[in-house]
Amino acid sequence: MKLPQGLSISVPSNSAPLVCKLRKSLYGLRQASRQWYAKLSQALYSRGYTHSLNDYSLFIKGTPGNLVLLAVYVDDIIITGDDTAEIFALKHFLDAQFKIKDLGSLHYFLGIEVSIVPGGVLLNQKKFVSDLLQQFDCIDVSPVVCPLELNCKLHADVGDLLPFPDQYRSLVGKLLFLTHTRPDICFAVQHLSQF
């Protein structure tokens, strides 16, 4: 690491190399995400939030009659709840701590489209599916009710090997992600993921 401009230190020629101690993590280092999560967690704990025991990326603050949820994915944060005053105060607190950018209402996150409808919130992956069909040249394929017959038995040692197994792994991974909003394909995708 080179010393920053403006920092001048006289070093004797026979001394050991200088070592710089970082007071904060640098973006892109292996430990950066862990340091970011630790700092964010500490800030949220100080405001009375607790992390979910089922998912450490979900923070919850509940008071009688009010609930605020905060979900973290890498360096993106989604805040929701019914306590608008706490949400507003939390945004100001996080901005003071980390200099955040408020992007407004949630419309698209991790391949999931979010639409607010009169009865609640609608989640879909229409764009994700169309991109998936386009990527794997399946736009003109006829739709079916079930993508895999229920009695279909697959075997790893029967048939020809795939010429590009990475494409198969990529497709199965994307189909696994699609099961968040399409539980009807879970059986077929889980079966394919075994191979």
Secondary structure by P-SEA (a helix, b strand, c coil): ccccccbbbbbcccccbbbbbbccccccccaaaaaaaaaaaaaaaaaccccccccccbbbbbcccbbbbbbbcccbbbbbcccaaaaaaaaaaaaacccccccccccccccbbbbbccccbbbbaaaaaaaaaaaaccccbbbbcccccccbbbbcccccccccaaaaaaaaaaaaaaccccccaaaaaaaaaac
